[in-house]
């Protein structure tokens, strides 16, 4: 196993513990400038997700809205909370063809983007032990008076994600500090995703706050505006 990944796995709770877990539920809120640009500023104001840890699937319950969002890499859908279908899209990634950062989204675009993004965020660094990932340690990065070790991950085509190559930065304690990528469905926009305020949920350390900024092209974040804010208030892992 890659040495840096082994350190990160131990810091986040350990692979042995992770392998005993099967799914998670969480309550959170997402906001930020990106959602206003996309015409969906309040869609993810307060919601609860359910997801397995080894299969890319997510159900998002929009609290107080009477609807839930269903995600699989090859299909997204909106249903009532009682299961009545409202609308769906097959092969959702194709619907982003020709999009730029400013292109408005409908609920199905937002469902696809938010779901695949959260599924990958909430499984990293353990995700990098799954089949098909290629890993390479890059030169360190210095920020916030720390030196962060950088791990480049090449994603397999079987995982819906921002793009095929992404970089995770880990601090001296082994915890994720930053996740760096381009977002193909946003016209290749660069993102710097910072992780804060770790809490222990069932033996796994999870950042309960994420702030995503633009990249100035040299790996430094553009502090204003905050493109996406993610705040987790509750989380629970389950072994079955």
Secondary structure, DSSP 4 states (H G I P E B T S, - for coil): --HHHHHHHHHTT-HHHHTT--EEEEEEEEESHHHHHTT-TTTTSSEEEEEESSS-EEEEEETTTTEEEEEETTEEEEEETTS-EEEEEESGGGGGTT--TT----HHHHHHHHHHHHHHHHHTTGGGGSTT-EEEEEEEEEETTEEEEEEEEEPPTTS--S-SEEEEEE-TTS-EEEEEEEEGGGTTEEEEEEEEEEEEETTEEEEEEEEEEEE-SSS-EE-SS--EEEEEEEEEEE--
